[in-house]
Amino acid sequence: MTRSWHEEHTAARRIARADGFTLIELLVVLVIIGLLATLVAPNFIGQSEKAKPKAARAQLENMRNALDMFQLDVGRYPTTEEGLAALRQRPSSATRWSGPYLRDELPQDPWGRPYVYRSPGEGGGNYDIQSYGADGRAGGDGNNADVSLSG
């Protein structure tokens, strides 16, 4: 018994359809993935922004330890002019410097800007180190708030 062209063509279409997805099915899957991404992505983005002030505080604590080691060796904290660079390179006035006090290069704040260092500190302490937050300006709320440490 021989098959007609139509029967063979119909059987071939059934086999081909069973082997893969149609364009419509693929488009539906892509739309669903896109909808899920628009719902989930903002939550992840928000979490990474919330983590940046915590990362800045951790970096400030690391620099506090390095500044304390500098002070123990040299007998003073770096001046504002010497800045945090004194933790990596010997200032000309520091005869008993035993650094470097930071293993890696000076970190930038989590927003990609250098930390601001002042010695003596504005509140009467030995020093202040701060990051101006996401907006890069003094003051602010939320993610734009300053992250600072005094010693």
C-alpha positions as CSV (number, residue, x, y, z in Angstrom):
1,M,0.0,0.0,0.0
2,T,1.5,3.3,-1.0
3,R,0.9,6.6,0.7
4,S,-0.1,9.7,-1.1
5,W,2.0,12.8,-1.0
6,H,-0.5,14.4,1.4
7,E,-0.3,11.6,3.9
8,E,3.6,11.6,3.8
9,H,3.7,15.3,4.3
10,T,1.2,15.2,7.2
11,A,3.2,12.4,8.9
12,A,6.5,14.4,8.4
13,R,4.9,17.5,10.0
14,R,3.8,15.4,13.0
15,I,7.3,14.1,13.5
16,A,8.9,17.5,13.0
17,R,6.5,19.1,15.5
18,A,7.2,16.5,18.1
19,D,11.0,17.1,17.8
20,G,11.0,20.9,18.7
21,F,9.2,24.0,19.8
22,T,7.1,26.2,17.6
23,L,8.0,29.9,17.3
24,I,4.8,30.8,19.3
25,E,5.9,28.5,22.2
26,L,9.4,30.1,22.2
27,L,7.9,33.6,22.3
28,V,5.6,32.7,25.2
29,V,8.6,31.4,27.2
30,L,10.6,34.5,26.4
31,V,7.7,36.8,27.5
32,I,7.4,34.8,30.8
33,I,11.1,35.1,31.5
34,G,11.0,38.8,30.7
35,L,8.1,39.3,33.2
36,L,9.9,37.4,35.9
37,A,13.1,39.5,35.3
38,T,11.2,42.7,35.7
39,L,9.7,41.6,38.9
40,V,12.8,40.1,40.5
41,A,15.7,42.3,39.2
42,P,14.7,45.5,41.2
43,N,14.8,43.5,44.5
44,F,18.4,42.4,43.7
45,I,19.5,45.9,42.7
46,G,18.0,47.3,45.9
47,Q,20.0,44.8,48.0
48,S,23.3,45.6,46.4
49,E,22.7,49.3,47.0
50,K,21.9,48.6,50.7
51,A,25.1,46.7,51.0
52,K,27.3,49.6,50.0
53,P,27.2,51.5,53.3
54,K,28.0,48.3,55.1
55,A,31.0,47.8,52.8
56,A,32.1,51.3,53.4
57,R,32.0,50.8,57.2
58,A,34.1,47.6,56.9
59,Q,36.7,49.5,54.8
60,L,36.7,52.3,57.4
61,E,37.4,49.8,60.2
62,N,40.2,48.4,58.2
63,M,41.7,51.8,57.8
64,R,41.2,52.6,61.5
65,N,43.4,49.5,62.3
66,A,46.0,50.7,59.9
67,L,46.0,54.2,61.3
68,D,46.4,52.9,64.8
69,M,49.4,50.8,63.7
70,F,50.8,54.0,62.1
71,Q,50.3,55.9,65.3
72,L,52.0,53.2,67.4
73,D,55.1,53.2,65.2
74,V,55.4,56.9,64.3
75,G,53.9,58.4,67.5
76,R,51.2,60.4,65.7
77,Y,48.5,60.0,63.1
78,P,49.1,61.1,59.5
79,T,48.4,64.8,58.9
80,T,45.7,65.9,56.5
81,E,48.4,66.7,53.9
82,E,50.0,63.3,54.2
83,G,46.5,61.7,54.0
84,L,45.8,58.0,53.9
85,A,48.6,57.6,51.4
86,A,50.9,57.6,54.4
87,L,49.6,54.1,55.2
88,R,51.2,52.9,52.0
89,Q,54.2,55.1,51.4
90,R,56.5,56.6,54.1
91,P,56.0,60.3,54.6
92,S,59.3,62.2,54.7
93,S,58.7,63.3,58.3
94,A,58.0,59.8,59.7
95,T,61.3,58.4,60.8
96,R,60.0,55.3,62.6
97,W,57.5,54.3,59.8
98,S,57.3,50.5,59.5
99,G,54.6,50.2,56.9
100,P,53.0,49.7,54.6
101,Y,50.1,49.4,57.0
102,L,47.6,48.4,54.3
103,R,48.3,45.3,52.3
104,D,46.6,46.5,49.1
105,E,46.3,49.9,47.5
106,L,44.1,52.5,49.2
107,P,40.5,51.5,48.7
108,Q,38.0,53.7,47.0
109,D,34.6,53.9,48.6
110,P,31.9,51.5,47.3
111,W,30.7,54.3,45.0
112,G,34.1,54.7,43.3
113,R,35.4,57.8,45.0
114,P,38.4,58.3,47.4
115,Y,37.7,58.6,51.1
116,V,38.1,62.0,52.7
117,Y,40.7,62.1,55.6
118,R,41.2,65.0,58.1
119,S,43.6,65.1,61.0
120,P,42.9,66.5,63.5
121,G,39.2,65.6,63.2
122,E,36.5,68.2,63.2
123,G,34.9,67.0,66.4
124,G,38.2,67.3,68.3
125,G,39.3,63.7,67.7
126,N,42.6,62.6,66.2
127,Y,41.1,62.1,62.7
128,D,38.0,61.7,60.6
129,I,37.6,59.5,57.6
130,Q,34.4,59.6,55.5
131,S,32.7,58.8,52.4
132,Y,30.0,61.1,51.1
133,G,27.7,58.2,50.0
134,A,26.0,57.6,46.7
135,D,25.6,61.3,45.8
136,G,29.2,62.3,46.5
137,R,28.1,65.3,48.6
138,A,28.2,66.0,52.3
139,G,24.9,65.1,54.1
140,G,22.0,63.3,52.7
141,D,19.7,60.5,53.6
142,G,19.4,56.8,52.8
143,N,22.0,55.8,50.3
144,N,23.2,59.4,50.0
145,A,24.0,59.6,53.7
146,D,27.7,60.0,54.7
147,V,29.5,57.1,56.2
148,S,32.2,58.3,58.6
149,L,34.5,57.2,61.4
150,S,36.4,59.3,63.9
151,G,39.4,58.2,65.9
